[in-house]
């Protein structure tokens, strides 16, 4: 075997090895792609749950004492998991809008490739005049294996226009995410206020419930002794016990209603899971009902709601997105103009010019696309009309919501004032009943009954206070006047608490921010 034949044989062998390796890799990757999903193991689930629990409590300031309303709202804004989710959604939407801007840039692509064939590329030629085969021997025009590297630049006018309007749409979607986060803050503040006053009620009634329960149990025990001694008619102590048991049932119902309030408030504040069961005390703020908002002219409130309401602002952005979509459809009527330029280098030894540059200019137009253009234009126009109609419906809904929220707030203020008066009367009456019992002019049942009535009155006062705060929050949400705090998630907790306090004071004073 001569040297040339040996070299060719060795080259063929290496080529077959490379080809076999490539085929094996392709088969292996195909097999990996067909793997079925495996169920999570218990250890993996436990590990992830433990990591999530640590993540929930990460960077969360511990409770060091009683919590004020301002601090509770500030903690909810800063640490609440749902609020953090809204913040991440807004960040993702903003990131998408920023990335979409780069789609308008031309494309600059660097590529490299490898080519191999097991036999030489041999070709014959034919005489272009006679049509007879050329007398020259067949020739080889390329190496069996070669590499090609290129750097290409391309730009399309049509793609630029489409990317431009798409980037504007993504920017509006980022604004929508911000409005939804504002709405989430409104809802969160409202939930915190309701839970906070429930905790305040549980804290204020804790000792009264305990005392009334002890008195009721003692009176029940005495009544059962009287029944056992048979000194009176059996019906009298039984009626006495029936009334006592009814009062005890009411006291237990109150305790059950207020028992979960601390956990609910702690969860809203984003307290770490390890502290959910810890005692939580609140600082009951001075009663404030923000009645000055009822003195504001209705037309001024309507203008404010139409300007700042997050639902209406979201509908405005959606209408603008629909208009941008119409412009994107109109762009398809124009032909596509593209330009490309590239620098190339090949390792093929048969090429005389193994380095070259190429450039091109192309115009294209999809003629058949004109058939669907009227339908696409009609669909885009329908989308604009739908967005406009939704905006009008949202505007009407916001105005209706404003008037309903204002009426509910006025009713809640009157209910609170009435409940406060009733609670004051019951407390004074309870003092007189206690004096009568101590003077042996009334029995223990009268004291327990009056204690229960007083506790119910105080509870209703706190419930009325909570309803009034909730109605105030709904009115504030309708007006779109959430606490204006720049960088709220990144501010230290003391500064955030102070900013929330100033915002609540401005709201209670009836001041437009």
C-alpha positions in Angstrom: 0.0 0.0 0.0 1.5 3.3 -1.1 1.6 6.4 1.2 -1.3 8.1 -0.6 -3.6 5.2 -0.2 -2.6 4.7 3.4 -3.2 8.4 4.2 -6.6 8.2 2.5 -7.5 5.0 4.4 -6.5 6.6 7.7 -8.5 9.7 6.9 -11.6 7.6 6.1 -11.1 5.8 9.4 -10.9 9.1 11.4 -13.9 10.4 9.6 -16.0 7.3 10.4 -15.0 7.7 14.0 -16.1 11.3 14.1 -19.4 10.4 12.3 -20.1 7.6 14.8 -19.4 9.9 17.7 -21.7 12.5 16.3 -24.5 10.0 15.7 -24.0 8.5 19.2 -24.2 12.0 20.8 -27.4 12.7 18.9 -29.0 9.4 19.9 -28.0 10.0 23.6 -29.5 13.5 23.6 -32.7 12.2 22.0 -33.0 9.5 24.7 -32.5 12.1 27.4 -35.2 14.3 25.9 -37.7 11.4 26.2 -37.2 10.8 30.0 -40.4 10.9 32.0 -40.9 13.2 34.9 -40.1 11.8 38.3 -42.2 12.5 41.4 -40.6 14.6 44.1 -39.3 12.6 47.0 -40.2 13.3 50.6 -36.7 14.5 51.4 -36.8 17.0 48.5 -40.2 18.4 49.6 -39.1 18.7 53.2 -35.8 20.4 52.1 -37.7 22.9 49.9 -40.3 23.6 52.6 -37.6 24.2 55.2 -35.8 26.5 52.8 -39.0 28.4 52.1 -39.7 28.9 55.8 -36.2 30.3 56.3 -36.8 32.6 53.3 -40.1 33.9 54.6 -38.4 34.9 57.9 -35.3 36.3 56.2 -34.6 40.0 56.8 -37.8 40.4 58.8 -37.4 42.5 61.9 -38.6 40.8 65.1 -41.3 42.1 67.3 -39.9 43.9 70.3 -43.0 45.2 72.0 -46.5 46.5 71.4 -47.3 47.4 67.8 -48.9 50.6 66.7 -51.2 50.9 63.7 -48.6 52.7 61.7 -46.0 50.0 62.4 -48.5 47.3 61.5 -49.2 48.9 58.1 -45.5 49.5 57.5 -44.6 45.9 58.3 -47.3 44.7 56.0 -46.0 46.9 53.1 -42.4 45.8 53.7 -42.7 42.1 54.7 -46.1 40.8 53.5 -45.5 37.8 51.2 -48.3 38.7 48.8 -47.1 42.3 48.7 -43.6 41.1 47.9 -45.1 39.0 45.1 -46.7 42.1 43.6 -43.5 43.9 43.8 -41.7 41.1 42.0 -44.4 41.1 39.3 -43.9 44.8 38.8 -40.1 44.4 38.6 -40.5 41.6 36.0 -42.9 43.7 33.9 -40.4 46.6 34.1 -37.6 44.3 33.2 -39.5 43.0 30.2 -40.1 46.5 29.0 -36.4 47.3 29.3 -35.4 44.2 27.4 -38.0 44.9 24.7 -36.1 48.1 23.8 -33.1 46.1 22.7 -35.3 44.3 20.0 -35.2 47.6 18.0 -31.4 47.2 17.6 -29.9 45.7 14.5 -28.7 42.0 14.8 -25.0 41.4 15.0 -24.4 37.6 14.9 -21.1 35.8 15.3 -21.2 32.2 14.1 -18.7 29.4 13.6 -19.4 26.0 12.1 -17.6 22.7 11.3 -18.3 20.6 8.2 -17.2 17.0 7.4 -17.9 14.5 4.6 -16.5 11.0 4.3 -15.8 11.3 0.5 -14.3 14.1 -1.5 -16.6 16.5 -3.3 -15.8 15.5 -6.9 -17.6 17.0 -9.8 -17.5 16.8 -13.6 -18.2 19.6 -16.1 -19.9 19.9 -19.5 -19.0 22.0 -22.4 -21.5 24.9 -22.5 -21.4 25.0 -26.4 -21.3 21.4 -27.5 -23.0 19.9 -24.5 -20.3 17.2 -24.5 -18.5 16.1 -21.3 -15.4 18.0 -20.7 -12.1 16.2 -21.5 -10.6 17.3 -18.2 -10.4 14.9 -15.3 -13.1 15.3 -12.5 -11.8 17.8 -10.0 -12.1 18.2 -6.2 -13.5 21.6 -5.2 -13.4 21.5 -1.3 -11.7 19.8 1.6 -13.5 16.9 3.3 -13.6 18.9 6.5 -13.5 22.6 7.1 -14.5 25.3 9.5 -16.3 28.6 8.7 -16.5 31.6 10.9 -18.5 34.7 10.2 -19.6 38.0 11.7 -22.9 39.3 10.2 -24.8 42.5 10.6 -28.5 42.7 9.6 -31.2 45.3 10.0 -34.9 45.1 9.0 -37.0 48.2 8.8 -40.2 46.2 9.3 -38.8 44.4 12.3 -37.7 47.7 13.8 -41.3 49.1 13.5 -42.8 46.0 15.0 -40.3 46.0 17.9 -40.9 49.8 18.5 -44.6 49.4 19.1 -44.1 46.2 21.0 -41.7 48.0 23.3 -44.3 50.7 23.9 -46.9 48.0 24.7 -44.5 46.4 27.2 -43.9 49.8 28.8 -47.6 50.2 29.3 -47.9 46.7 30.8 -45.2 47.7 33.3 -47.4 50.7 34.2 -50.4 48.3 34.6 -48.3 46.1 37.0 -47.6 49.2 39.0 -51.3 50.1 39.2 -52.2 46.6 40.3 -49.6 46.9 43.0 -51.2 50.1 44.2 -54.5 48.3 44.3 -52.9 45.5 46.3 -51.6 48.1 48.8 -55.1 49.5 49.3 -56.5 46.0 50.0 -53.6 45.2 52.3 -54.0 48.4 54.4 -57.7 47.7 54.6 -57.2 44.1 55.9 -54.5 45.3 58.4 -56.9 47.9 59.8 -59.7 45.4 60.3 -57.4 42.8 61.9 -55.7 45.5 64.0 -59.0 46.6 65.6 -60.0 43.0 66.2 -56.8 42.5 68.1 -57.5 45.7 70.0 -60.9 44.4 70.9 -59.5 41.1 72.1 -56.9 42.9 74.1 -59.4 45.3 75.8 -61.9 42.6 76.5 -59.5 39.9 77.7 -59.7 40.7 81.5 -63.5 41.4 81.3 -64.1 38.1 79.6 -62.0 36.3 82.2 -63.8 38.0 85.1 -67.3 37.5 83.7 -66.5 33.9 83.0 -65.3 33.3 86.5 -68.4 35.0 88.0 -70.7 33.0 85.7 -69.0 29.7 86.7 -69.2 30.5 90.4 -72.9 31.6 90.1 -73.6 28.4 88.2 -71.9 26.3 90.8 -73.9 28.0 93.6 -77.1 27.5 91.7 -76.4 23.8 91.4 -75.9 23.6 95.1 -79.2 25.2 95.7 -80.8 22.8 93.4 -79.2 19.8 95.1 -80.3 21.1 98.6 -83.9 21.3 97.3 -84.6 24.4 99.4 -86.6 26.0 96.6 -88.8 25.0 93.7 -86.7 23.0 91.2 -87.8 25.2 88.3 -86.4 28.4 89.8 -82.7 27.2 89.9 -83.0 25.6 86.5 -84.3 28.8 84.9 -81.4 30.5 86.7 -78.9 28.1 85.3 -80.4 28.3 81.9 -79.8 32.1 81.8 -76.3 31.7 83.2 -75.5 29.0 80.6 -76.8 31.3 77.8 -74.5 34.1 79.1 -71.6 31.7 79.2 -72.3 30.6 75.6 -72.2 34.3 74.5 -68.9 34.8 76.3 -67.4 31.7 74.7 -68.7 32.9 71.3 -66.9 36.2 71.8 -63.7 34.5 72.8 -63.9 32.2 69.7 -64.5 35.2 67.4 -61.5 37.1 68.7 -59.1 34.2 69.3 -57.6 34.1 65.8 -57.3 37.9 65.4 -53.6 38.0 66.6 -52.5 35.3 64.1 -54.3 37.0 61.3 -52.6 40.3 62.0 -49.2 38.7 62.5 -49.6 37.0 59.1 -50.6 40.2 57.4 -47.6 42.0 58.9 -45.3 39.3 57.4 -44.1 38.0 60.8 -41.7 35.1 60.5 -43.4 31.6 60.9 -41.4 31.1 64.1 -43.2 34.1 65.7 -46.7 33.4 64.6 -47.7 31.9 67.9 -45.9 34.5 70.0 -48.0 37.0 72.1 -48.9 40.1 70.1 -49.9 43.3 71.8 -51.1 46.4 70.0 -51.2 50.1 71.0 -54.8 51.2 70.6 -54.8 54.5 68.8 -57.0 57.4 69.5 -60.4 57.2 67.8 -60.3 58.9 64.4 -63.0 58.8 61.9 -61.8 61.2 59.1 -65.2 62.8 59.0 -63.8 65.8 57.1 -64.0 63.7 53.9 -67.8 63.8 54.2 -67.5 67.6 54.1 -65.6 67.6 50.8 -67.6 68.5 47.7 -68.7 65.4 45.8 -67.6 66.8 42.4 -64.1 67.3 43.8 -64.0 63.7 45.1 -65.2 62.5 41.6 -62.4 64.4 39.9 -59.9 62.9 42.3 -61.1 59.4 41.8 -61.1 59.7 38.0 -57.6 61.0 38.2 -56.0 58.5 40.6 -58.1 55.3 40.8 -55.9 52.3 39.8 -58.7 50.4 38.0 -59.4 53.4 35.8 -55.8 54.1 35.1 -55.3 50.4 34.2 -58.1 50.6 31.7 -56.5 53.7 30.1 -53.2 51.8 29.6 -55.1 48.9 28.1 -56.8 51.3 25.6 -53.4 52.6 24.7 -52.0 49.1 24.2 -55.0 48.3 21.9 -54.2 51.5 19.8 -50.5 50.4 19.5 -51.7 47.0 18.3 -53.6 48.7 15.5 -50.5 50.5 14.4 -48.6 47.2 14.4 -51.2 45.7 12.1 -50.9 48.7 9.8 -47.2 48.2 9.5 -47.8 44.8 7.8 -49.2 46.7 4.8 -45.7 48.0 4.0 -43.0 46.0 2.3 -40.0 44.7 4.3 -36.7 46.4 3.7 -33.6 44.6 5.1 -29.9 45.2 4.8 -27.1 42.7 5.7 -23.4 42.8 5.8 -21.0 40.0 6.8 -17.3 39.2 7.3 -16.4 35.5 6.6 -13.4 33.2 7.0 -13.1 29.6 5.9 -10.4 27.0 6.5 -11.1 25.3 3.1 -7.7 25.0 1.4 -9.3 24.9 -2.1 -10.5 28.5 -1.7 -8.3 31.1 -3.2 -10.0 33.8 -1.3 -10.6 32.3 2.1 -11.5 35.7 3.6 -14.3 37.7 2.1 -17.0 40.2 2.8 -20.6 40.2 1.5 -23.4 42.7 1.6 -27.0 42.7 0.4 -30.2 44.8 0.3 -33.5 43.0 0.0 -37.1 44.2 -0.3 -39.9 41.7 0.2 -43.7 41.9 0.3 -46.2 39.2 1.2 -48.8 39.6 -1.5 -51.1 36.9 -0.1 -50.9 38.7 3.3 -53.1 41.4 1.7 -56.0 38.9 1.8 -56.0 38.8 5.6 -55.2 42.5 6.1 -58.9 43.7 6.2 -59.8 41.0 8.8 -56.7 41.9 10.9 -57.5 45.6 10.7 -61.1 44.9 11.6 -60.0 42.8 14.6 -57.6 45.5 15.8 -60.3 48.1 15.5 -62.7 45.9 17.5 -60.0 45.6 20.1 -59.7 49.4 20.3 -63.5 49.7 20.6 -63.6 47.0 23.3 -60.9 48.8 25.3 -62.7 52.1 25.0 -66.0 50.5 26.1 -64.2 48.9 29.1 -62.7 52.3 30.0 -66.2 53.9 29.9 -67.6 51.1 32.0 -64.8 51.3 34.5 -65.3 55.0 34.8 -68.9 54.6 35.5 -68.1 51.8 38.0 -65.6 54.0 39.8 -68.1 56.9 40.1 -70.7 54.4 41.5 -68.1 52.9 43.8 -67.2 56.4 45.1 -70.8 57.3 46.0 -71.4 53.9 47.6 -68.1 54.1 49.6 -68.9 57.6 50.7 -72.4 56.6 51.8 -71.1 53.5 53.6 -68.5 55.6 55.4 -71.2 58.0 56.6 -73.3 55.2 57.8 -70.3 53.5 59.5 -69.5 56.8 61.3 -73.1 57.1 62.6 -73.1 53.4 63.7 -69.8 53.9 65.6 -71.1 56.9 67.4 -74.3 55.0 68.3 -72.3 52.0 69.5 -70.0 54.2 71.5 -73.0 55.8 73.3 -74.6 52.4 74.0 -71.3 51.0 75.4 -70.9 54.1 77.6 -74.4 53.6 79.0 -73.9 49.9 79.6 -70.6 50.5 81.4 -72.3 53.0 83.8 -75.2 50.6 84.3 -72.7 47.8 85.1 -71.2 49.9 87.8 -74.6 50.4 89.4 -75.4 46.7 89.2 -72.1 45.8 90.9 -73.0 48.2 93.7 -76.5 46.7 94.0 -75.0 43.1 94.1 -72.5 44.1 96.8 -75.4 45.6 98.8 -77.3 42.2 98.4 -80.1 43.9 96.5 -79.5 41.9 93.3 -78.3 38.3 92.8 -75.2 37.2 90.9 -77.2 36.4 87.8 -78.0 40.1 87.3 -74.3 41.0 87.6 -73.3 38.2 85.1 -76.0 39.3 82.7 -75.0 42.9 82.9 -71.3 42.0 82.5 -72.2 40.0 79.4 -74.3 42.9 78.0 -71.5 45.3 78.7 -68.9 43.1 77.0 -71.2 42.7 74.0 -71.6 46.5 73.8 -67.9 47.1 74.0 -67.4 44.4 71.3 -70.0 46.0 69.1 -68.2 49.4 69.6 -64.9 47.8 68.4 -66.7 46.2 65.5 -68.2 49.5 64.6 -64.8 51.1 64.9 -63.4 48.3 62.6 -66.2 48.8 60.1 -65.6 52.5 60.1 -61.9 52.0 59.4 -62.7 49.5 56.7 -65.2 52.0 55.1 -62.6 54.7 55.4 -60.0 52.5 53.6 -62.5 51.7 50.8 -63.1 55.4 50.3 -59.4 56.0 50.3 -58.9 53.2 47.8 -61.6 54.5 45.5 -59.9 57.9 45.5 -56.6 56.2 44.8 -54.9 57.9 47.8 -52.8 55.1 49.2 -49.8 56.2 51.3 -47.4 58.0 49.0 -44.0 56.5 50.0 -41.1 56.5 47.7 -39.1 53.3 47.8 -41.3 51.9 50.5 -39.9 48.3 50.2 -36.3 49.5 50.6 -36.8 52.0 53.4 -35.8 51.0 57.0 -38.8 50.0 59.1 -38.6 53.0 61.4 -38.6 55.5 58.5 -41.3 53.6 56.8 -43.4 53.6 59.9 -43.0 57.4 60.3 -43.9 57.9 56.6 -47.1 55.8 57.1 -48.0 57.7 60.2 -47.8 61.1 58.3 -49.9 59.7 55.5 -52.6 58.5 57.9 -52.6 61.9 59.7 -53.1 63.6 56.3 -55.9 61.3 55.5 -57.6 61.7 58.9 -57.3 65.5 58.5 -59.0 65.4 55.1 -56.0 66.6 53.1 -55.5 65.8 49.5 -52.0 64.4 49.0 
